Amino acid sequence: MCYMNLTEGRGSFFRTPDFNRTMAFEIVLSSTEEIKDTFLSDLEDLPSLKIGDYILQLELNDLSPEVKEIARKELRETPEVSKEAVIALRDLLREEKDLKCPLDSDTWLIRFLRPSKFYPESAFELVKRYYQFKQKHSNVYDLLVPSKNKNIFDHNILTVLPYRDQFGRRILILELGKKWKHNKVSLDEVYRGCVLFLECAMLEPETQVAGAVLIFDMEGLSLQQVWQFTPPFAKRIVDLLQDAIALRIKNIHVVKQPYIFNMVFALFKPFLREKLRSRIIFHGNDLDSLHNYLSPKSLPAQYGGTLEVPLIEGLQWYKILSKCEKEYEAINSYGYKKDVESKK
């Protein structure tokens, strides 16, 4: 459930004058008033990450005036529209008798209304697709909690950057080339790790508005790794991103890909609709091309960036997310009754 806030020029970003580049990581627990309104569990303490003189904190606070204006322009969000849409969506979901979901939580309903631009009927369809998808792929969604998925974090091929980009979007990096030991970490494990992060993103109001971008770093991709990708896996990924996630995926950047990556992408192409296809950008080794979309200030040196804070490694993310185990268990407790899958 946890993303940390380190947004240049706004938000919970602290830096002392004695900043130095040799930084120790420390997890700190704290309580905020927003926890009870946001969480589906009875979790009382939030983990924050202290990196040297920096403190990164989860953003559960209300939208800033700047982000509220973005939400108004792009998502039709106003207090009046939001209030009416929450009531309408709740009424629609009450009629979905086979679905168990947290109807009493306005913040949960808004998570689905924002990517649906506050159209209740669209949000209703998104909620149904979200839970139907989890049921259809129960083999990867069962026991989807950090403690059962430590291996993906041990191998340190997934991370979320500490800075948002210049548009306030979260940046998730997947390194599926030379760092990926495919004989020790399966693609299903990579998928589960990504979902753990994406479920976190859905909790943050600013991320609900601004969205997220993905970077696929394919440097050193081998032929043996290419063979791990299958059409069913490709379809699952595309179906998730296109239809079954309450998050605005704004861009997918593919960097440092070798020629054989074309074999991988060929598996995905048949399932892509134009909207998502147009948001996939191939950069190869041209980092200036990447900078046309993502500010170097939000990127680490390996992507030509000037980010000062070190990347959060897999085991550090694991320790943070493990503090939120209860929230993942609560998220997993909702969904369709097991005997209605064949009806959907």
C-alpha positions, 0 to 999 in steps of 0.5 A, spaced: 500 500 500 505 504 500 508 509 495 513 515 498 512 522 496 518 526 494 516 531 489 520 536 487 517 543 489 511 540 493 509 535 498 512 532 504 520 533 502 525 535 507 532 536 506 537 538 511 543 543 510 548 537 511 546 533 506 551 528 503 551 522 498 553 516 503 546 515 505 543 510 510 536 507 509 531 507 515 524 505 516 520 510 520 512 508 523 507 514 524 500 515 524 496 520 520 489 522 520 488 520 513 489 513 514 482 511 517 479 514 511 483 511 506 485 504 508 480 498 508 484 495 514 485 497 521 492 499 520 494 504 524 501 506 522 504 508 516 511 506 514 516 512 511 523 512 509 528 516 511 534 516 506 540 520 509 537 527 510 531 526 506 524 523 508 519 520 504 512 519 506 506 516 503 501 521 500 494 520 503 493 528 504 487 531 500 489 534 493 493 541 492 490 546 489 494 545 483 492 538 482 485 540 484 485 544 477 488 538 473 482 534 476 477 539 474 480 540 467 481 533 465 477 529 470 471 533 471 472 533 478 468 538 482 465 537 489 458 537 486 460 532 481 464 528 486 458 527 491 453 526 486 457 520 482 459 517 489 452 516 491 450 514 484 456 509 483 454 506 490 447 505 488 449 501 482 454 497 486 449 495 491 445 492 485 451 487 483 449 482 489 455 477 487 460 482 489 463 484 495 466 491 496 467 496 501 461 500 499 461 505 505 468 508 503 467 514 499 475 514 498 475 507 495 469 509 490 473 515 488 479 511 486 474 508 481 471 514 479 477 518 477 480 514 472 473 514 469 472 521 469 466 521 474 462 518 470 458 513 475 456 508 469 463 507 467 466 507 474 461 501 475 464 497 469 471 498 471 469 496 478 466 489 475 472 488 470 477 489 476 474 484 480 472 479 474 480 480 472 482 478 479 478 472 479 479 470 472 487 470 474 486 467 481 492 463 480 497 469 480 492 474 485 491 469 490 496 470 496 498 477 493 501 480 499 508 482 500 510 476 505 509 471 500 512 474 494 519 476 497 523 473 491 522 478 486 524 484 491 530 480 493 532 480 485 532 488 485 529 488 478 523 493 480 523 500 483 519 506 484 523 512 483 523 517 489 521 523 485 514 524 481 515 526 474 514 533 472 507 532 471 506 529 478 506 522 475 509 516 479 515 512 475 515 505 476 521 501 473 522 494 470 529 491 469 528 485 464 534 485 461 541 483 464 539 484 471 533 479 470 535 472 472 529 468 469 531 461 472 530 464 479 525 469 478 519 467 473 515 472 469 509 471 474 513 473 480 515 480 476 507 481 475 505 480 482 511 485 484 508 490 479 501 489 482 503 490 489 506 497 487 500 498 482 495 497 488 499 502 492 499 507 487 491 507 487 491 509 494 494 516 493 489 521 491 495 525 487 497 519 483 489 517 482 489 524 478 496 525 475 497 517 473 503 513 472 508 511 467 512 505 466 519 504 464 521 497 461 529 497 461 531 491 456 538 492 456 542 486 455 535 482 453 537 475 451 534 470 447 533 465 453 529 471 456 525 472 450 523 465 450 520 466 457 514 470 454 508 467 452 501 469 448 497 468 454 502 472 459 502 478 454 494 478 453 494 478 461 499 484 461 495 488 456 488 486 459 490 489 466 493 495 463 487 496 458 481 494 462 482 492 469 486 497 473 483 503 476 489 507 474 491 512 469 497 509 465 500 515 461 506 512 458 510 506 457 517 507 455 521 502 452 529 503 453 535 500 451 532 494 447 536 490 443 533 488 436 530 481 439 526 485 443 521 485 437 520 478 438 517 480 445 513 486 442 510 481 437 506 477 442 503 483 445 501 487 439 495 483 437 492 485 444 493 492 444 488 497 442 490 504 439 489 508 445 495 504 449 499 502 443 499 510 442 502 511 449 508 506 448 514 509 446 521 506 444 527 509 445 533 504 444 539 508 447 537 515 445 536 518 452 535 525 449 528 522 446 526 519 453 528 526 456 522 529 451 517 525 455 520 525 462 525 530 466 532 528 467 531 531 474 526 525 476 531 520 473 537 517 475 544 517 472 543 510 468 537 514 464 541 520 463 538 524 469 540 528 475 536 525 481 540 526 487 537 521 491 539 514 491 534 508 488 530 504 493 532 497 492 528 491 492 529 489 499 528 496 502 521 496 498 520 489 501 521 492 508 516 498 507 511 494 503 511 488 509 509 493 514 502 494 510 501 487 510 494 488 513 492 493 507 493 488 502 489 482 506 484 487 506 484 489 499 484 481 497 478 480 501 473 483 496 471 480 490 466 476 486 463 470 490 467 464 487 461 460 484 459 466 479 465 466 475 462 462 469 456 467 469 461 473 467 
